[in-house]
Amino acid sequence: MEYNNNFVLWRIGDHIRKILKVDCTTCFSTRGNYTRICVEVGLMRPLLAKFKLRRKIRHYI
């Protein structure tokens, strides 16, 4: 699966929380090895440690 696809990153971000933006510099792999996604985090809710994608449990870095 291509994780540098902008649509795929928005879908992954929607599973985490409300997505605000995807960093285009890291999205197109011009800088760094990981793509950064900015999500809105509610302070009254606990942070997620992992999520499920393609039937596998993934951990946040």
PDB file of N, CA, C and O in Angstrom, chain B, residues numbered from 101:
ATOM      1  N   MET B 101       0.844  -1.183   0.000  1.00  0.00           N
ATOM      2  CA  MET B 101       0.000   0.000   0.000  1.00  0.00           C
ATOM      3  C   MET B 101       0.885   1.241   0.000  1.00  0.00           C
ATOM      4  O   MET B 101       1.864   1.314   0.743  1.00  0.00           O
ATOM      5  N   GLU B 102       0.544   2.187  -0.814  1.00  0.00           N
ATOM      6  CA  GLU B 102       1.319   3.421  -0.920  1.00  0.00           C
ATOM      7  C   GLU B 102       0.836   4.416   0.128  1.00  0.00           C
ATOM      8  O   GLU B 102      -0.254   4.976   0.005  1.00  0.00           O
ATOM      9  N   TYR B 103       1.655   4.636   1.167  1.00  0.00           N
ATOM     10  CA  TYR B 103       1.269   5.538   2.247  1.00  0.00           C
ATOM     11  C   TYR B 103       1.578   6.991   1.921  1.00  0.00           C
ATOM     12  O   TYR B 103       1.209   7.875   2.694  1.00  0.00           O
ATOM     13  N   ASN B 104       2.238   7.266   0.812  1.00  0.00           N
ATOM     14  CA  ASN B 104       2.517   8.643   0.428  1.00  0.00           C
ATOM     15  C   ASN B 104       1.417   9.219  -0.449  1.00  0.00           C
ATOM     16  O   ASN B 104       1.515  10.367  -0.883  1.00  0.00           O
ATOM     17  N   ASN B 105       0.392   8.459  -0.714  1.00  0.00           N
ATOM     18  CA  ASN B 105      -0.765   8.935  -1.454  1.00  0.00           C
ATOM     19  C   ASN B 105      -1.581   9.835  -0.528  1.00  0.00           C
ATOM     20  O   ASN B 105      -1.938   9.427   0.578  1.00  0.00           O
ATOM     21  N   ASN B 106      -1.876  11.052  -0.971  1.00  0.00           N
ATOM     22  CA  ASN B 106      -2.563  12.034  -0.135  1.00  0.00           C
ATOM     23  C   ASN B 106      -3.932  11.536   0.324  1.00  0.00           C
ATOM     24  O   ASN B 106      -4.301  11.753   1.478  1.00  0.00           O
ATOM     25  N   PHE B 107      -4.690  10.878  -0.545  1.00  0.00           N
ATOM     26  CA  PHE B 107      -6.010  10.360  -0.188  1.00  0.00           C
ATOM     27  C   PHE B 107      -5.912   9.305   0.910  1.00  0.00           C
ATOM     28  O   PHE B 107      -6.705   9.312   1.851  1.00  0.00           O
ATOM     29  N   VAL B 108      -4.952   8.408   0.796  1.00  0.00           N
ATOM     30  CA  VAL B 108      -4.767   7.352   1.795  1.00  0.00           C
ATOM     31  C   VAL B 108      -4.404   7.958   3.147  1.00  0.00           C
ATOM     32  O   VAL B 108      -4.895   7.504   4.181  1.00  0.00           O
ATOM     33  N   LEU B 109      -3.555   8.973   3.148  1.00  0.00           N
ATOM     34  CA  LEU B 109      -3.167   9.616   4.402  1.00  0.00           C
ATOM     35  C   LEU B 109      -4.348  10.302   5.074  1.00  0.00           C
ATOM     36  O   LEU B 109      -4.450  10.276   6.301  1.00  0.00           O
ATOM     37  N   TRP B 110      -5.238  10.911   4.310  1.00  0.00           N
ATOM     38  CA  TRP B 110      -6.434  11.528   4.885  1.00  0.00           C
ATOM     39  C   TRP B 110      -7.341  10.457   5.485  1.00  0.00           C
ATOM     40  O   TRP B 110      -7.949  10.678   6.532  1.00  0.00           O
ATOM     41  N   ARG B 111      -7.437   9.306   4.836  1.00  0.00           N
ATOM     42  CA  ARG B 111      -8.268   8.215   5.375  1.00  0.00           C
ATOM     43  C   ARG B 111      -7.695   7.674   6.678  1.00  0.00           C
ATOM     44  O   ARG B 111      -8.440   7.408   7.622  1.00  0.00           O
ATOM     45  N   ILE B 112      -6.382   7.510   6.734  1.00  0.00           N
ATOM     46  CA  ILE B 112      -5.734   7.051   7.964  1.00  0.00           C
ATOM     47  C   ILE B 112      -5.932   8.081   9.066  1.00  0.00           C
ATOM     48  O   ILE B 112      -6.252   7.728  10.201  1.00  0.00           O
ATOM     49  N   GLY B 113      -5.746   9.340   8.736  1.00  0.00           N
ATOM     50  CA  GLY B 113      -5.925  10.405   9.721  1.00  0.00           C
ATOM     51  C   GLY B 113      -7.337  10.473  10.263  1.00  0.00           C
ATOM     52  O   GLY B 113      -7.531  10.778  11.439  1.00  0.00           O
ATOM     53  N   ASP B 114      -8.329  10.195   9.429  1.00  0.00           N
ATOM     54  CA  ASP B 114      -9.718  10.203   9.885  1.00  0.00           C
ATOM     55  C   ASP B 114      -9.992   9.102  10.896  1.00  0.00           C
ATOM     56  O   ASP B 114     -10.891   9.245  11.724  1.00  0.00           O
ATOM     57  N   HIS B 115      -9.252   8.023  10.850  1.00  0.00           N
ATOM     58  CA  HIS B 115      -9.412   6.956  11.839  1.00  0.00           C
ATOM     59  C   HIS B 115      -8.816   7.352  13.183  1.00  0.00           C
ATOM     60  O   HIS B 115      -9.263   6.874  14.225  1.00  0.00           O
ATOM     61  N   ILE B 116      -7.824   8.211  13.166  1.00  0.00           N
ATOM     62  CA  ILE B 116      -7.170   8.635  14.402  1.00  0.00           C
ATOM     63  C   ILE B 116      -8.051   9.644  15.127  1.00  0.00           C
ATOM     64  O   ILE B 116      -8.533   9.374  16.227  1.00  0.00           O
ATOM     65  N   ARG B 117      -8.255  10.769  14.534  1.00  0.00           N
ATOM     66  CA  ARG B 117      -9.078  11.860  15.050  1.00  0.00           C
ATOM     67  C   ARG B 117      -9.433  12.747  13.860  1.00  0.00           C
ATOM     68  O   ARG B 117      -9.217  12.362  12.711  1.00  0.00           O
ATOM     69  N   LYS B 118      -9.973  13.921  14.129  1.00  0.00           N
ATOM     70  CA  LYS B 118     -10.282  14.867  13.056  1.00  0.00           C
ATOM     71  C   LYS B 118      -8.971  15.389  12.474  1.00  0.00           C
ATOM     72  O   LYS B 118      -8.164  15.991  13.183  1.00  0.00           O
ATOM     73  N   ILE B 119      -8.766  15.155  11.188  1.00  0.00           N
ATOM     74  CA  ILE B 119      -7.506  15.546  10.553  1.00  0.00           C
ATOM     75  C   ILE B 119      -7.556  17.021  10.165  1.00  0.00           C
ATOM     76  O   ILE B 119      -8.568  17.514   9.666  1.00  0.00           O
ATOM     77  N   LEU B 120      -6.449  17.711  10.402  1.00  0.00           N
ATOM     78  CA  LEU B 120      -6.357  19.130  10.080  1.00  0.00           C
ATOM     79  C   LEU B 120      -5.559  19.367   8.811  1.00  0.00           C
ATOM     80  O   LEU B 120      -5.968  20.160   7.963  1.00  0.00           O
ATOM     81  N   LYS B 121      -4.412  18.683   8.666  1.00  0.00           N
ATOM     82  CA  LYS B 121      -3.622  18.839   7.444  1.00  0.00           C
ATOM     83  C   LYS B 121      -2.625  17.698   7.314  1.00  0.00           C
ATOM     84  O   LYS B 121      -2.316  17.005   8.283  1.00  0.00           O
ATOM     85  N   VAL B 122      -2.132  17.519   6.101  1.00  0.00           N
ATOM     86  CA  VAL B 122      -1.061  16.575   5.798  1.00  0.00           C
ATOM     87  C   VAL B 122       0.121  17.402   5.326  1.00  0.00           C
ATOM     88  O   VAL B 122      -0.027  18.253   4.450  1.00  0.00           O
ATOM     89  N   ASP B 123       1.292  17.161   5.898  1.00  0.00           N
ATOM     90  CA  ASP B 123       2.493  17.909   5.525  1.00  0.00           C
ATOM     91  C   ASP B 123       2.947  17.465   4.137  1.00  0.00           C
ATOM     92  O   ASP B 123       3.402  16.335   3.959  1.00  0.00           O
ATOM     93  N   CYS B 124       2.821  18.356   3.159  1.00  0.00           N
ATOM     94  CA  CYS B 124       3.130  18.010   1.761  1.00  0.00           C
ATOM     95  C   CYS B 124       4.617  17.760   1.528  1.00  0.00           C
ATOM     96  O   CYS B 124       4.980  16.991   0.638  1.00  0.00           O
ATOM     97  N   THR B 125       5.477  18.396   2.311  1.00  0.00           N
ATOM     98  CA  THR B 125       6.917  18.182   2.156  1.00  0.00           C
ATOM     99  C   THR B 125       7.281  16.737   2.453  1.00  0.00           C
ATOM    100  O   THR B 125       8.056  16.124   1.718  1.00  0.00           O
ATOM    101  N   THR B 126       6.724  16.190   3.528  1.00  0.00           N
ATOM    102  CA  THR B 126       7.011  14.798   3.864  1.00  0.00           C
ATOM    103  C   THR B 126       6.125  13.838   3.085  1.00  0.00           C
ATOM    104  O   THR B 126       6.484  12.672   2.915  1.00  0.00           O
ATOM    105  N   CYS B 127       4.986  14.300   2.611  1.00  0.00           N
ATOM    106  CA  CYS B 127       4.073  13.443   1.847  1.00  0.00           C
ATOM    107  C   CYS B 127       4.707  12.976   0.543  1.00  0.00           C
ATOM    108  O   CYS B 127       4.536  11.824   0.142  1.00  0.00           O
ATOM    109  N   PHE B 128       5.434  13.862  -0.114  1.00  0.00           N
ATOM    110  CA  PHE B 128       6.050  13.514  -1.385  1.00  0.00           C
ATOM    111  C   PHE B 128       7.480  13.032  -1.220  1.00  0.00           C
ATOM    112  O   PHE B 128       8.218  12.938  -2.201  1.00  0.00           O
ATOM    113  N   SER B 129       7.884  12.724   0.012  1.00  0.00           N
ATOM    114  CA  SER B 129       9.196  12.152   0.335  1.00  0.00           C
ATOM    115  C   SER B 129      10.362  13.008  -0.137  1.00  0.00           C
ATOM    116  O   SER B 129      11.429  12.482  -0.456  1.00  0.00           O
ATOM    117  N   THR B 130      10.169  14.317  -0.183  1.00  0.00           N
ATOM    118  CA  THR B 130      11.290  15.187  -0.522  1.00  0.00           C
ATOM    119  C   THR B 130      12.171  15.421   0.692  1.00  0.00           C
ATOM    120  O   THR B 130      13.327  15.825   0.566  1.00  0.00           O
ATOM    121  N   ARG B 131      11.607  15.158   1.885  1.00  0.00           N
ATOM    122  CA  ARG B 131      12.371  15.316   3.113  1.00  0.00           C
ATOM    123  C   ARG B 131      11.876  14.311   4.141  1.00  0.00           C
ATOM    124  O   ARG B 131      10.675  14.236   4.402  1.00  0.00           O
ATOM    125  N   GLY B 132      12.774  13.544   4.722  1.00  0.00           N
ATOM    126  CA  GLY B 132      12.399  12.618   5.786  1.00  0.00           C
ATOM    127  C   GLY B 132      11.869  11.288   5.282  1.00  0.00           C
ATOM    128  O   GLY B 132      11.618  11.106   4.091  1.00  0.00           O
ATOM    129  N   ASN B 133      11.705  10.362   6.221  1.00  0.00           N
ATOM    130  CA  ASN B 133      11.221   9.025   5.890  1.00  0.00           C
ATOM    131  C   ASN B 133       9.759   8.815   6.257  1.00  0.00           C
ATOM    132  O   ASN B 133       9.134   7.863   5.789  1.00  0.00           O
ATOM    133  N   TYR B 134       9.212   9.690   7.083  1.00  0.00           N
ATOM    134  CA  TYR B 134       7.843   9.541   7.561  1.00  0.00           C
ATOM    135  C   TYR B 134       7.011  10.731   7.117  1.00  0.00           C
ATOM    136  O   TYR B 134       7.518  11.845   6.986  1.00  0.00           O
ATOM    137  N   THR B 135       5.742  10.487   6.889  1.00  0.00           N
ATOM    138  CA  THR B 135       4.821  11.562   6.545  1.00  0.00           C
ATOM    139  C   THR B 135       4.148  12.049   7.812  1.00  0.00           C
ATOM    140  O   THR B 135       3.709  11.246   8.636  1.00  0.00           O
ATOM    141  N   ARG B 136       4.066  13.359   7.971  1.00  0.00           N
ATOM    142  CA  ARG B 136       3.439  13.944   9.154  1.00  0.00           C
ATOM    143  C   ARG B 136       1.991  14.289   8.855  1.00  0.00           C
ATOM    144  O   ARG B 136       1.667  14.863   7.815  1.00  0.00           O
ATOM    145  N   ILE B 137       1.130  13.926   9.793  1.00  0.00           N
ATOM    146  CA  ILE B 137      -0.291  14.245   9.717  1.00  0.00           C
ATOM    147  C   ILE B 137      -0.638  15.031  10.973  1.00  0.00           C
ATOM    148  O   ILE B 137      -0.285  14.627  12.081  1.00  0.00           O
ATOM    149  N   CYS B 138      -1.321  16.139  10.802  1.00  0.00           N
ATOM    150  CA  CYS B 138      -1.736  16.969  11.931  1.00  0.00           C
ATOM    151  C   CYS B 138      -3.197  16.651  12.246  1.00  0.00           C
ATOM    152  O   CYS B 138      -4.069  16.828  11.396  1.00  0.00           O
ATOM    153  N   VAL B 139      -3.464  16.180  13.472  1.00  0.00           N
ATOM    154  CA  VAL B 139      -4.829  15.852  13.879  1.00  0.00           C
ATOM    155  C   VAL B 139      -5.205  16.658  15.107  1.00  0.00           C
ATOM    156  O   VAL B 139      -4.350  17.057  15.898  1.00  0.00           O
ATOM    157  N   GLU B 140      -6.499  16.890  15.251  1.00  0.00           N
ATOM    158  CA  GLU B 140      -7.019  17.606  16.407  1.00  0.00           C
ATOM    159  C   GLU B 140      -7.190  16.617  17.551  1.00  0.00           C
ATOM    160  O   GLU B 140      -7.788  15.554  17.380  1.00  0.00           O
ATOM    161  N   VAL B 141      -6.664  16.971  18.715  1.00  0.00           N
ATOM    162  CA  VAL B 141      -6.725  16.086  19.876  1.00  0.00           C
ATOM    163  C   VAL B 141      -7.510  16.782  20.977  1.00  0.00           C
ATOM    164  O   VAL B 141      -7.162  17.888  21.391  1.00  0.00           O
ATOM    165  N   GLY B 142      -8.565  16.137  21.449  1.00  0.00           N
ATOM    166  CA  GLY B 142      -9.330  16.656  22.577  1.00  0.00           C
ATOM    167  C   GLY B 142      -8.599  16.346  23.875  1.00  0.00           C
ATOM    168  O   GLY B 142      -8.175  15.211  24.096  1.00  0.00           O
ATOM    169  N   LEU B 143      -8.450  17.342  24.729  1.00  0.00           N
ATOM    170  CA  LEU B 143      -7.689  17.146  25.962  1.00  0.00           C
ATOM    171  C   LEU B 143      -8.437  16.320  26.996  1.00  0.00           C
ATOM    172  O   LEU B 143      -7.819  15.802  27.926  1.00  0.00           O
ATOM    173  N   MET B 144      -9.735  16.184  26.860  1.00  0.00           N
ATOM    174  CA  MET B 144     -10.528  15.421  27.823  1.00  0.00           C
ATOM    175  C   MET B 144     -10.608  13.934  27.464  1.00  0.00           C
ATOM    176  O   MET B 144     -11.067  13.130  28.276  1.00  0.00           O
ATOM    177  N   ARG B 145     -10.170  13.561  26.269  1.00  0.00           N
ATOM    178  CA  ARG B 145     -10.202  12.165  25.841  1.00  0.00           C
ATOM    179  C   ARG B 145      -8.797  11.573  25.901  1.00  0.00           C
ATOM    180  O   ARG B 145      -7.823  12.294  25.686  1.00  0.00           O
ATOM    181  N   PRO B 146      -8.670  10.282  26.187  1.00  0.00           N
ATOM    182  CA  PRO B 146      -7.333   9.666  26.212  1.00  0.00           C
ATOM    183  C   PRO B 146      -6.745   9.564  24.804  1.00  0.00           C
ATOM    184  O   PRO B 146      -7.477   9.430  23.823  1.00  0.00           O
ATOM    185  N   LEU B 147      -5.423   9.629  24.718  1.00  0.00           N
ATOM    186  CA  LEU B 147      -4.743   9.486  23.436  1.00  0.00           C
ATOM    187  C   LEU B 147      -4.737   8.023  23.006  1.00  0.00           C
ATOM    188  O   LEU B 147      -4.651   7.125  23.844  1.00  0.00           O
ATOM    189  N   LEU B 148      -4.826   7.789  21.715  1.00  0.00           N
ATOM    190  CA  LEU B 148      -4.802   6.431  21.186  1.00  0.00           C
ATOM    191  C   LEU B 148      -3.359   5.956  21.051  1.00  0.00           C
ATOM    192  O   LEU B 148      -2.489   6.725  20.644  1.00  0.00           O
ATOM    193  N   ALA B 149      -3.103   4.707  21.387  1.00  0.00           N
ATOM    194  CA  ALA B 149      -1.759   4.146  21.279  1.00  0.00           C
ATOM    195  C   ALA B 149      -1.580   3.338  19.995  1.00  0.00           C
ATOM    196  O   ALA B 149      -0.457   3.144  19.531  1.00  0.00           O
ATOM    197  N   LYS B 150      -2.700   2.865  19.419  1.00  0.00           N
ATOM    198  CA  LYS B 150      -2.612   2.039  18.218  1.00  0.00           C
ATOM    199  C   LYS B 150      -3.915   2.147  17.435  1.00  0.00           C
ATOM    200  O   LYS B 150      -4.922   2.630  17.951  1.00  0.00           O
ATOM    201  N   PHE B 151      -3.885   1.692  16.185  1.00  0.00           N
ATOM    202  CA  PHE B 151      -5.069   1.667  15.344  1.00  0.00           C
ATOM    203  C   PHE B 151      -4.984   0.468  14.414  1.00  0.00           C
ATOM    204  O   PHE B 151      -3.918  -0.126  14.251  1.00  0.00           O
ATOM    205  N   LYS B 152      -6.097   0.117  13.812  1.00  0.00           N
ATOM    206  CA  LYS B 152      -6.157  -1.044  12.934  1.00  0.00           C
ATOM    207  C   LYS B 152      -6.236  -0.570  11.490  1.00  0.00           C
ATOM    208  O   LYS B 152      -7.077   0.259  11.143  1.00  0.00           O
ATOM    209  N   LEU B 153      -5.349  -1.104  10.648  1.00  0.00           N
ATOM    210  CA  LEU B 153      -5.315  -0.765   9.230  1.00  0.00           C
ATOM    211  C   LEU B 153      -5.008  -2.031   8.453  1.00  0.00           C
ATOM    212  O   LEU B 153      -4.001  -2.695   8.699  1.00  0.00           O
ATOM    213  N   ARG B 154      -5.880  -2.359   7.517  1.00  0.00           N
ATOM    214  CA  ARG B 154      -5.722  -3.570   6.700  1.00  0.00           C
ATOM    215  C   ARG B 154      -5.571  -4.824   7.556  1.00  0.00           C
ATOM    216  O   ARG B 154      -4.703  -5.661   7.310  1.00  0.00           O
ATOM    217  N   ARG B 155      -6.428  -4.934   8.559  1.00  0.00           N
ATOM    218  CA  ARG B 155      -6.495  -6.082   9.471  1.00  0.00           C
ATOM    219  C   ARG B 155      -5.245  -6.277  10.324  1.00  0.00           C
ATOM    220  O   ARG B 155      -5.059  -7.350  10.898  1.00  0.00           O
ATOM    221  N   LYS B 156      -4.394  -5.274  10.417  1.00  0.00           N
ATOM    222  CA  LYS B 156      -3.210  -5.344  11.273  1.00  0.00           C
ATOM    223  C   LYS B 156      -3.250  -4.202  12.273  1.00  0.00           C
ATOM    224  O   LYS B 156      -3.711  -3.102  11.965  1.00  0.00           O
ATOM    225  N   ILE B 157      -2.763  -4.475  13.470  1.00  0.00           N
ATOM    226  CA  ILE B 157      -2.669  -3.445  14.495  1.00  0.00           C
ATOM    227  C   ILE B 157      -1.411  -2.630  14.244  1.00  0.00           C
ATOM    228  O   ILE B 157      -0.314  -3.184  14.166  1.00  0.00           O
ATOM    229  N   ARG B 158      -1.566  -1.318  14.118  1.00  0.00           N
ATOM    230  CA  ARG B 158      -0.434  -0.409  13.888  1.00  0.00           C
ATOM    231  C   ARG B 158      -0.258   0.464  15.120  1.00  0.00           C
ATOM    232  O   ARG B 158      -1.237   0.871  15.745  1.00  0.00           O
ATOM    233  N   HIS B 159       0.978   0.748  15.462  1.00  0.00           N
ATOM    234  CA  HIS B 159       1.287   1.610  16.599  1.00  0.00           C
ATOM    235  C   HIS B 159       1.728   2.973  16.098  1.00  0.00           C
ATOM    236  O   HIS B 159       2.384   3.089  15.063  1.00  0.00           O
ATOM    237  N   TYR B 160       1.361   3.997  16.843  1.00  0.00           N
ATOM    238  CA  TYR B 160       1.802   5.350  16.497  1.00  0.00           C
ATOM    239  C   TYR B 160       3.259   5.511  16.859  1.00  0.00           C
ATOM    240  O   TYR B 160       3.731   4.934  17.838  1.00  0.00           O
ATOM    241  N   ILE B 161       3.968   6.287  16.078  1.00  0.00           N
ATOM    242  CA  ILE B 161       5.385   6.544  16.343  1.00  0.00           C
ATOM    243  C   ILE B 161       5.499   7.781  17.183  1.00  0.00           C
ATOM    244  O   ILE B 161       6.606   8.191  17.531  1.00  0.00           O
TER     245      ILE B 161
END
